[in-house]
């Protein structure tokens, strides 16, 4: 029987399979790093959003208190 030993023994198939596994592992690693970066960006945006919400609530409460103080009779 003639031909390459690698073809006959299936070693070529095994090497190709292992190479595909390594490539997939690298791709999943890259995707995982991207997801971690996206999650960090989302956490930062979430913090900014809550700071904005707290700021708006503080302004509304301040205006409400000022409005109440304007109607309270001043003693004298």
N, C-alpha and C positions, 0 to 999 in steps of 0.2 A: 504494500500500500504506500503510495507516494503522497507527498504533501507535507505541509509544515506540522511540526510536532504540536505547536500551540493550537492550531485549528483542530487537530485530531484529539487532543486532550481536553479541549474546551477551556484552556487557560486564557485564551483571548477573550472569551465571553466573560470569564471571571474578572479579568482586568478591566474590561469595559464597564462591568457592573460596579466595581469598586470605584472607578473614576466617576461614574455618575453619582454614586453615594457621596463622594467627597465634594462634588460640585453642588449637590443639593444641600449639603451641610453648610457650605459657604454661603449659598443663597439664603438659607433660613437664618443664618447668623446676621447677614446684612439686613434682612427684613426685621429681625428682632431689634437691631440697633436703631433702625428707622422708627419703629414703634415706640421705643424708649424715648427717643428724641421728641416724637409727636406728643407722647404723654406728658413730658416735661413742659412742652409749650402749652398744652391744654391746662396744666396745673397753674402755670403763670397767668394765663388768661382768666382762669377762674378766680384767682386771687385779686386781679385787677377789677373784675366784674363785681366781686363782693365789696371791694373798697369803694367802688362807684355807687353801689346800692346804699352802703352805709353813709356815704357823703350826701346823697340825695335825701335820705331819711333825716339826717342831721339838719339839713337846710330846712326841710318842711317843719320839723319840730321846733326849730329856732323861730321860724316865722309865726308858727302857731302860738308859742309862748309870748312873743312880742305883741301879737294881736290881743291876747288875753290881758297882758299888762297895760295895753293902751285903754282898755275898758274898765280896769279896776280904778275906783275913785282914789285919788291921792289924799291922804289924810293931812291935816294941818292945823 
